[in-house]
Structure formats: C-alpha cells, structure tokens
Amino acid sequence: MPLKVEVVATDGQVWSGEASTVVLRTKSGEIGLLPGHAPLLASLSDGPIVIRPIDGTEIKAAAHGGFVIVDSNNVIVLAETAELASEVDIKRAQKAKDEAEKSGDKEALKRAESRLSIAVG
C-alpha cells in the first residue's frame, strides 16, 4: 500500500498523490518515510523534500518551516512556504542568496540555498 502524500504551504497545496517514499529534513535530522511508518509529528527544517511517486519518477520540493504528520500511510507536510523544483526561478533564488550572504541573514541564506539545491541539483 503506497503513502498518500500532501505537501501544503500557507498559500495552498503544492503537491498531492501516492508515493513509495518521502525523504525530508526535520529538526532531529533527515528521515525517510515508507509505507507502514510509525505515527510521527515533527518540526521541519528548511530543506529539500524528495518524493518518489509510485510511477517511479522523482519530485523535489523546497520546504521552509512547518511540520510533518505521518499516520496510517498518510503523510502531510504543512510548510510555511514550499515550492516544487519546476517552479523555482533560479535567477531570483541566486539573487536572494547573494543578498542574504551580504546581509548575514542566515535564515534567508538557508532558504535560498534550499531552493537552489532542488532547482539545479
């Protein structure tokens, strides 16, 4: 039985579907979720989410803040912001990274690096 996955940001649904695995970062470290995973509630760290739908493809998203909830093969990612790799404006993300480096804003730098990592990596 596959995982039913929903990635939701404050401005709406980012992705929804069935997957064989989900890998994401929590405040406790990176975790992989498979069908049958124990119930879980964890705080997300800024970073990539890698979803492997049942069709064998791979979907990448960048999530910033929020929580992940796992229960009965349901995975719900509730993020402050999230976007799919296909939606990342690389020039804008690079500009945000450059500005964050100049200003010393560590949180903005983590967000920009996360967005760039899924878009170009």
C-alpha positions as CSV (number, residue, x, y, z in Angstrom):
1,M,0.0,0.0,0.0
2,P,1.6,3.4,-1.0
3,L,1.8,6.5,1.0
4,K,-0.8,9.2,0.4
5,V,1.2,12.4,0.4
6,E,0.1,16.0,0.6
7,V,2.5,19.0,0.6
8,V,0.7,22.1,1.7
9,A,2.0,25.6,2.2
10,T,0.2,28.6,3.7
11,D,-0.7,29.8,0.2
12,G,-2.2,26.5,-1.0
13,Q,-1.5,22.9,-2.0
14,V,1.9,22.2,-3.6
15,W,1.6,18.5,-4.4
16,S,-0.7,15.6,-3.7
17,G,-0.5,12.0,-4.7
18,E,0.6,8.5,-3.9
19,A,4.3,7.7,-3.3
20,S,6.6,4.8,-2.4
21,T,8.9,7.0,-0.3
22,V,9.3,10.5,1.0
23,V,12.6,12.0,2.3
24,L,12.7,15.2,4.2
25,R,14.6,17.1,6.9
26,T,13.3,17.6,10.4
27,K,14.8,19.4,13.4
28,S,16.1,16.0,14.5
29,G,17.7,15.1,11.1
30,E,16.9,13.7,7.7
31,I,14.2,11.0,7.7
32,G,12.9,8.6,5.1
33,L,9.2,7.6,5.2
34,L,8.0,4.3,3.8
35,P,4.6,2.7,3.9
36,G,3.9,1.3,7.4
37,H,6.0,4.1,9.1
38,A,5.1,4.7,12.8
39,P,3.0,7.7,13.6
40,L,5.0,10.8,13.7
41,L,4.7,14.6,14.3
42,A,7.9,16.5,13.7
43,S,9.1,20.1,13.1
44,L,10.5,20.6,9.6
45,S,13.9,22.2,8.9
46,D,14.5,24.3,5.8
47,G,15.5,21.9,3.1
48,P,14.5,19.6,0.3
49,I,11.7,17.1,0.2
50,V,12.2,14.2,-2.2
51,I,9.0,12.4,-3.2
52,R,9.1,9.2,-5.2
53,P,5.6,8.7,-6.7
54,I,4.5,5.1,-7.4
55,D,5.2,5.7,-11.2
56,G,9.0,5.7,-10.4
57,T,9.6,9.4,-11.0
58,E,11.1,11.8,-8.5
59,I,9.6,15.1,-7.4
60,K,11.7,17.6,-5.5
61,A,10.3,20.5,-3.4
62,A,11.9,23.0,-1.1
63,A,10.1,23.5,2.3
64,H,10.7,26.2,4.9
65,G,9.4,25.8,8.4
66,G,6.3,23.8,9.4
67,F,5.6,20.3,10.4
68,V,5.2,16.8,9.0
69,I,2.5,14.4,10.2
70,V,2.5,10.7,9.5
71,D,-0.4,8.4,10.4
72,S,-1.7,5.3,8.7
73,N,0.3,5.7,5.5
74,N,-0.8,9.3,5.2
75,V,2.0,11.9,5.1
76,I,1.0,15.5,5.4
77,V,3.7,18.2,5.1
78,L,2.4,21.6,6.4
79,A,5.0,24.1,5.5
80,E,5.2,27.9,6.0
81,T,6.4,28.1,2.3
82,A,7.1,25.3,-0.2
83,E,7.6,25.1,-3.9
84,L,8.4,22.5,-6.5
85,A,11.7,22.4,-8.2
86,S,10.0,23.1,-11.5
87,E,8.6,26.4,-10.1
88,V,11.9,27.8,-8.7
89,D,13.1,30.9,-10.5
90,I,16.9,30.2,-10.5
91,K,17.9,33.8,-11.1
92,R,15.7,35.1,-8.3
93,A,16.9,32.4,-5.9
94,Q,20.6,33.2,-6.7
95,K,19.9,36.9,-6.2
96,A,18.2,36.1,-2.8
97,K,21.3,34.0,-1.9
98,D,23.7,36.8,-2.8
99,E,21.7,39.4,-0.8
100,A,21.5,37.0,2.2
101,E,25.3,36.5,2.1
102,K,25.9,40.2,2.0
103,S,23.4,41.0,4.9
104,G,24.5,38.0,7.0
105,D,20.8,36.8,7.2
106,K,21.4,33.1,8.0
107,E,17.7,32.1,7.7
108,A,17.3,33.7,4.3
109,L,20.6,32.1,3.2
110,K,19.3,28.6,4.1
111,R,16.0,29.2,2.3
112,A,17.8,30.4,-0.9
113,E,20.3,27.6,-0.8
114,S,17.5,25.1,-0.4
115,R,15.6,26.4,-3.4
116,L,18.8,26.4,-5.5
117,S,19.7,22.9,-4.4
118,I,16.4,21.4,-5.7
119,A,16.4,23.5,-8.9
120,V,19.9,22.9,-10.1
121,G,20.9,19.7,-8.3
